[in-house]
Amino acid sequence: MRGELLAAVLLLVGCRLDLDQCRVPGACASRDAAADAPADAASADAGVDAAEDCRGADDGDECSAGAGRCLDERCCTGCVDGGNCIEPAATTDDSCGVGGQACAPCVAPLGSCQAGICRATTPLSRISVGGRSACAVAEDGALYCWGQNFDTGSPGAAVCPACLGADPDPACLERVSGCGCERGVKTPPRRIVEGPFADVQLASASIEGGAALGRDGRLHFWGDNGRFVLSPLTPDSEATVCLPEAAAEPRRYENLGFGFNAACAVDTTSALYCWGNSQPALGGNRRTEATLIVVPEAPERVAASGGHVCFVSVRGDLYCRGSNASGQVAPDCGDECAVWQRIGARWVEVDVGSGFTCGLREEGTRTGLYCWGGGPEGQLGLGEVRSLPAPTEELDAERDWGFLDVGREHACALTVDGEAFCWGNNDRAQCGALDPDAVDRPNAITQPEPFVAIAAGNRVSCAIGRSGLAYCWGTNEFEQLGPDRSLSPAPLPIVLED
């Protein structure tokens, strides 16, 4: 499913999680007044904003705009050390912090202090969770993966561990060249290939496969092609691809939607190409190569799953087609919608799961969250287990949402402030609670820091903090949370190996 990332560092107010311009951590840093402060302004109270109204407030009270905490009736947006407010630009690795909290040292796996934020040694920007594995793209474009090889080609290069590193085992390399990697190998989080990549997506189902979008617009694939989701690379349904391999085609793409039975991508001319085994989603035919799809409007973002495909057009209209047995497409076209159904305007994001759809839509000055289709596990987030054939009921209408990702039977979303919520199937604590098995409304995740991206897979959820560090929670049956761990409803940090 889509693991597409936001880019807001969330240091101060005013950095809204913009869906088009703030998807890489740090992209909003220039809008942070503290980050733009001159280097010679590192006096003891330089992190205090005199314009913020803290008059009459007690020390430690939140500033009226929420940018920090009051100190001596002024707003401290940096960190407090010995009764003094230190501006973010003047913080150090040994004394780091923002928002008026106490300064603290950066400790492993976090590295240096940057503008008051302890950043990961290898900061990540994109993340996706599959059926038995997870992958992430680092800010330098490298691809990291971890989890179990369900079949010979996933996750990524999580093949025989001896194949990785500067001095690989020749016998293992020979097995890789023939895709004879050992079934069931579990691999810790490690760097797979350098890339550089812009996005990564895994199929959150039993058929394991992955796709990555290069920064040059080329598509790369690996895994099992039993459902033809690797078709731009090879039409052979028996093929397994052990390492990410670029498809040899002239087109360059800007957006990717990768599912376990269908996949689509939007190219640089805003044309939609799709492939896979899902005939309802692909216009009634199996597509064993990237095929141009006729659409009513130019697409900008696309999402694909087992049975249906949706896209948001460049002007914000939402269209879906494919299997509709649970009402996941539209209310008026029966069990299968063979033509594109327009679901309204003002949409900014869409993602699809197994029999349900969720999207973000502009609602005046904020962004609302909607889900529709089948909800036997509470995956519509409506407060009760039921179905809904159209996006007519908003989830937690008081919140301003900024990011969304839909897994197989659960979904997760972030507010513009980086607060995380998950709902749906919770049988392995993937929605952040040990019980119940079905969470029927957005459940707040216990967070170690604000998140800038989140991903829902199959019984596992993962996120990236503003530090660039990845966290995962849910089942660890296939070591998706990392080695030597057990099921966890709380996010656990993922320690990467190079």
NORCOR-V425791 format. One record per residue. N is the residue number from 1. SS is DSSP state (alpha for helix, beta for strand, coil for the rest). OMEGA is omega in whole degrees, 0 to 359 (* if undefined). Layout:
BEGIN
n-><N & N>
ss-><SS & SS>
omega-><OMEGA & OMEGA>
END
This chain:
BEGIN
n-><1 & 2 & 3 & 4 & 5 & 6 & 7 & 8 & 9 & 10 & 11 & 12 & 13 & 14 & 15 & 16 & 17 & 18 & 19 & 20 & 21 & 22 & 23 & 24 & 25 & 26 & 27 & 28 & 29 & 30 & 31 & 32 & 33 & 34 & 35 & 36 & 37 & 38 & 39 & 40 & 41 & 42 & 43 & 44 & 45 & 46 & 47 & 48 & 49 & 50 & 51 & 52 & 53 & 54 & 55 & 56 & 57 & 58 & 59 & 60 & 61 & 62 & 63 & 64 & 65 & 66 & 67 & 68 & 69 & 70 & 71 & 72 & 73 & 74 & 75 & 76 & 77 & 78 & 79 & 80 & 81 & 82 & 83 & 84 & 85 & 86 & 87 & 88 & 89 & 90 & 91 & 92 & 93 & 94 & 95 & 96 & 97 & 98 & 99 & 100 & 101 & 102 & 103 & 104 & 105 & 106 & 107 & 108 & 109 & 110 & 111 & 112 & 113 & 114 & 115 & 116 & 117 & 118 & 119 & 120 & 121 & 122 & 123 & 124 & 125 & 126 & 127 & 128 & 129 & 130 & 131 & 132 & 133 & 134 & 135 & 136 & 137 & 138 & 139 & 140 & 141 & 142 & 143 & 144 & 145 & 146 & 147 & 148 & 149 & 150 & 151 & 152 & 153 & 154 & 155 & 156 & 157 & 158 & 159 & 160 & 161 & 162 & 163 & 164 & 165 & 166 & 167 & 168 & 169 & 170 & 171 & 172 & 173 & 174 & 175 & 176 & 177 & 178 & 179 & 180 & 181 & 182 & 183 & 184 & 185 & 186 & 187 & 188 & 189 & 190 & 191 & 192 & 193 & 194 & 195 & 196 & 197 & 198 & 199 & 200 & 201 & 202 & 203 & 204 & 205 & 206 & 207 & 208 & 209 & 210 & 211 & 212 & 213 & 214 & 215 & 216 & 217 & 218 & 219 & 220 & 221 & 222 & 223 & 224 & 225 & 226 & 227 & 228 & 229 & 230 & 231 & 232 & 233 & 234 & 235 & 236 & 237 & 238 & 239 & 240 & 241 & 242 & 243 & 244 & 245 & 246 & 247 & 248 & 249 & 250 & 251 & 252 & 253 & 254 & 255 & 256 & 257 & 258 & 259 & 260 & 261 & 262 & 263 & 264 & 265 & 266 & 267 & 268 & 269 & 270 & 271 & 272 & 273 & 274 & 275 & 276 & 277 & 278 & 279 & 280 & 281 & 282 & 283 & 284 & 285 & 286 & 287 & 288 & 289 & 290 & 291 & 292 & 293 & 294 & 295 & 296 & 297 & 298 & 299 & 300 & 301 & 302 & 303 & 304 & 305 & 306 & 307 & 308 & 309 & 310 & 311 & 312 & 313 & 314 & 315 & 316 & 317 & 318 & 319 & 320 & 321 & 322 & 323 & 324 & 325 & 326 & 327 & 328 & 329 & 330 & 331 & 332 & 333 & 334 & 335 & 336 & 337 & 338 & 339 & 340 & 341 & 342 & 343 & 344 & 345 & 346 & 347 & 348 & 349 & 350 & 351 & 352 & 353 & 354 & 355 & 356 & 357 & 358 & 359 & 360 & 361 & 362 & 363 & 364 & 365 & 366 & 367 & 368 & 369 & 370 & 371 & 372 & 373 & 374 & 375 & 376 & 377 & 378 & 379 & 380 & 381 & 382 & 383 & 384 & 385 & 386 & 387 & 388 & 389 & 390 & 391 & 392 & 393 & 394 & 395 & 396 & 397 & 398 & 399 & 400 & 401 & 402 & 403 & 404 & 405 & 406 & 407 & 408 & 409 & 410 & 411 & 412 & 413 & 414 & 415 & 416 & 417 & 418 & 419 & 420 & 421 & 422 & 423 & 424 & 425 & 426 & 427 & 428 & 429 & 430 & 431 & 432 & 433 & 434 & 435 & 436 & 437 & 438 & 439 & 440 & 441 & 442 & 443 & 444 & 445 & 446 & 447 & 448 & 449 & 450 & 451 & 452 & 453 & 454 & 455 & 456 & 457 & 458 & 459 & 460 & 461 & 462 & 463 & 464 & 465 & 466 & 467 & 468 & 469 & 470 & 471 & 472 & 473 & 474 & 475 & 476 & 477 & 478 & 479 & 480 & 481 & 482 & 483 & 484 & 485 & 486 & 487 & 488 & 489 & 490 & 491 & 492 & 493 & 494 & 495 & 496 & 497 & 498>
ss-><coil & coil & coil & coil & coil & coil & coil & coil & coil & coil & coil & coil & coil & coil & coil & coil & coil & coil & coil & coil & coil & coil & coil & coil & coil & coil & coil & coil & alpha & alpha & alpha & coil & coil & coil & coil & coil & coil & coil & alpha & alpha & alpha & coil & coil & coil & coil & coil & coil & beta & beta & coil & coil & coil & coil & coil & coil & coil & coil & coil & coil & coil & coil & beta & coil & coil & coil & coil & coil & coil & beta & beta & beta & coil & coil & beta & beta & beta & coil & coil & beta & beta & beta & coil & coil & beta & beta & beta & coil & alpha & alpha & alpha & coil & beta & coil & coil & beta & beta & coil & coil & coil & coil & beta & beta & coil & beta & coil & coil & coil & coil & coil & beta & beta & beta & beta & beta & coil & coil & beta & beta & beta & beta & coil & coil & coil & beta & beta & beta & beta & beta & beta & coil & coil & coil & beta & beta & beta & beta & beta & beta & coil & coil & coil & coil & beta & beta & beta & beta & beta & beta & coil & coil & coil & coil & coil & coil & coil & coil & coil & coil & coil & coil & alpha & alpha & alpha & coil & coil & coil & coil & coil & coil & alpha & alpha & alpha & alpha & alpha & alpha & alpha & alpha & coil & coil & coil & coil & coil & coil & coil & coil & beta & beta & beta & beta & beta & beta & beta & beta & coil & coil & coil & beta & beta & beta & beta & beta & beta & coil & coil & coil & coil & coil & coil & beta & beta & beta & beta & beta & beta & coil & coil & coil & coil & beta & beta & beta & beta & beta & beta & coil & coil & coil & coil & coil & coil & coil & coil & coil & coil & coil & coil & coil & coil & coil & beta & beta & beta & beta & beta & beta & beta & coil & coil & coil & coil & coil & coil & beta & beta & beta & beta & beta & beta & coil & coil & coil & beta & beta & beta & beta & beta & beta & coil & coil & coil & coil & beta & beta & beta & beta & beta & coil & coil & coil & coil & coil & coil & coil & coil & coil & coil & beta & beta & beta & beta & beta & beta & beta & coil & coil & coil & coil & coil & beta & beta & beta & beta & beta & beta & coil & coil & coil & beta & beta & beta & beta & beta & beta & coil & coil & coil & coil & beta & beta & beta & beta & beta & beta & coil & coil & coil & coil & coil & coil & coil & coil & coil & coil & coil & coil & beta & beta & beta & beta & beta & beta & beta & coil & coil & coil & coil & beta & beta & beta & beta & beta & beta & coil & coil & coil & beta & beta & beta & beta & beta & beta & beta & beta & coil & coil & beta & beta & beta & beta & beta & beta & beta & beta & coil & coil & coil & coil & coil & coil & coil & coil & coil & coil & coil & coil & coil & coil & beta & coil & coil & coil & coil & coil & beta & beta & coil & coil & coil & coil & coil & beta & beta & beta & beta & beta & beta & coil & coil & coil & beta & beta & beta & beta & beta & beta & coil & coil & coil & coil & beta & beta & beta & beta & beta & beta & coil & coil & coil & coil & coil & coil & coil & coil & coil & coil & coil & coil & beta & beta & beta & beta & beta & beta & beta & coil & coil & coil & coil & coil & coil & beta & beta & beta & beta & beta & beta & coil & coil & coil & beta & beta & beta & beta & beta & beta & coil & coil & coil & coil & beta & beta & beta & beta & beta & coil & coil & coil & coil & coil & coil & coil & coil & coil & coil & coil & coil & coil & beta & beta & beta & beta & beta & beta & coil & coil & coil & beta & coil>
omega-><186 & 171 & 189 & 195 & 170 & 178 & 174 & 182 & 173 & 177 & 184 & 174 & 178 & 178 & 183 & 183 & 182 & 187 & 183 & 189 & 184 & 183 & 176 & 181 & 180 & 183 & 180 & 187 & 182 & 178 & 179 & 184 & 182 & 181 & 181 & 182 & 179 & 185 & 183 & 181 & 187 & 175 & 188 & 181 & 181 & 179 & 179 & 180 & 184 & 182 & 180 & 186 & 173 & 182 & 180 & 181 & 176 & 175 & 181 & 176 & 178 & 177 & 187 & 179 & 177 & 183 & 183 & 179 & 185 & 176 & 183 & 177 & 173 & 186 & 177 & 178 & 175 & 177 & 186 & 180 & 179 & 180 & 178 & 177 & 180 & 182 & 180 & 182 & 182 & 179 & 182 & 179 & 181 & 183 & 191 & 175 & 176 & 173 & 178 & 177 & 178 & 176 & 181 & 179 & 174 & 182 & 181 & 11 & 176 & 184 & 188 & 176 & 180 & 180 & 176 & 182 & 172 & 184 & 178 & 177 & 173 & 183 & 181 & 180 & 180 & 181 & 178 & 181 & 179 & 180 & 182 & 185 & 177 & 177 & 179 & 176 & 177 & 180 & 177 & 177 & 180 & 180 & 175 & 176 & 176 & 181 & 186 & 168 & 175 & 173 & 194 & 188 & 182 & 1 & 177 & 178 & 177 & 178 & 179 & 184 & 180 & 180 & 184 & 178 & 186 & 184 & 185 & 178 & 182 & 180 & 179 & 178 & 179 & 178 & 179 & 182 & 177 & 182 & 178 & 183 & 184 & 179 & 174 & 178 & 176 & 186 & 176 & 180 & 181 & 180 & 183 & 178 & 185 & 183 & 9 & 180 & 177 & 183 & 176 & 177 & 176 & 176 & 184 & 180 & 185 & 175 & 186 & 176 & 180 & 177 & 177 & 178 & 180 & 177 & 175 & 178 & 180 & 178 & 178 & 184 & 171 & 175 & 187 & 182 & 181 & 178 & 177 & 181 & 174 & 190 & 177 & 178 & 180 & 177 & 184 & 182 & 178 & 186 & 167 & 185 & 188 & 182 & 179 & 183 & 183 & 176 & 181 & 177 & 186 & 186 & 173 & 189 & 181 & 182 & 187 & 172 & 189 & 178 & 184 & 181 & 179 & 178 & 179 & 176 & 177 & 183 & 186 & 176 & 183 & 172 & 182 & 175 & 181 & 178 & 178 & 187 & 186 & 183 & 178 & 182 & 188 & 175 & 175 & 182 & 169 & 181 & 182 & 171 & 179 & 188 & 178 & 182 & 178 & 183 & 182 & 178 & 179 & 182 & 175 & 179 & 183 & 177 & 182 & 180 & 181 & 187 & 180 & 181 & 176 & 173 & 173 & 182 & 181 & 178 & 172 & 175 & 180 & 178 & 176 & 171 & 179 & 181 & 183 & 185 & 180 & 182 & 184 & 178 & 184 & 187 & 193 & 183 & 174 & 184 & 179 & 179 & 185 & 179 & 182 & 179 & 177 & 185 & 177 & 186 & 175 & 179 & 179 & 181 & 175 & 173 & 188 & 177 & 180 & 178 & 176 & 183 & 175 & 179 & 176 & 183 & 179 & 178 & 183 & 183 & 180 & 180 & 182 & 182 & 181 & 172 & 178 & 184 & 180 & 182 & 183 & 179 & 181 & 186 & 173 & 175 & 187 & 181 & 177 & 181 & 179 & 178 & 179 & 188 & 182 & 180 & 184 & 182 & 182 & 177 & 176 & 189 & 180 & 185 & 176 & 189 & 183 & 184 & 185 & 170 & 184 & 176 & 183 & 182 & 174 & 182 & 178 & 179 & 176 & 169 & 179 & 177 & 178 & 176 & 186 & 177 & 175 & 180 & 180 & 180 & 184 & 186 & 176 & 176 & 181 & 176 & 172 & 179 & 178 & 176 & 1 & 180 & 177 & 178 & 190 & 172 & 182 & 182 & 181 & 178 & 175 & 190 & 173 & 180 & 174 & 180 & 176 & 176 & 181 & 181 & 176 & 180 & 177 & 180 & 177 & 172 & 177 & 179 & 173 & 178 & 180 & 175 & 187 & 179 & 178 & 176 & 175 & 178 & 184 & 181 & 172 & 182 & 182 & 178 & 174 & 177 & 183 & 183 & 171 & 176 & 178 & 179 & 181 & 173 & 181 & 180 & 177 & 181 & 178 & 182 & 185 & 173 & 176 & *>
END
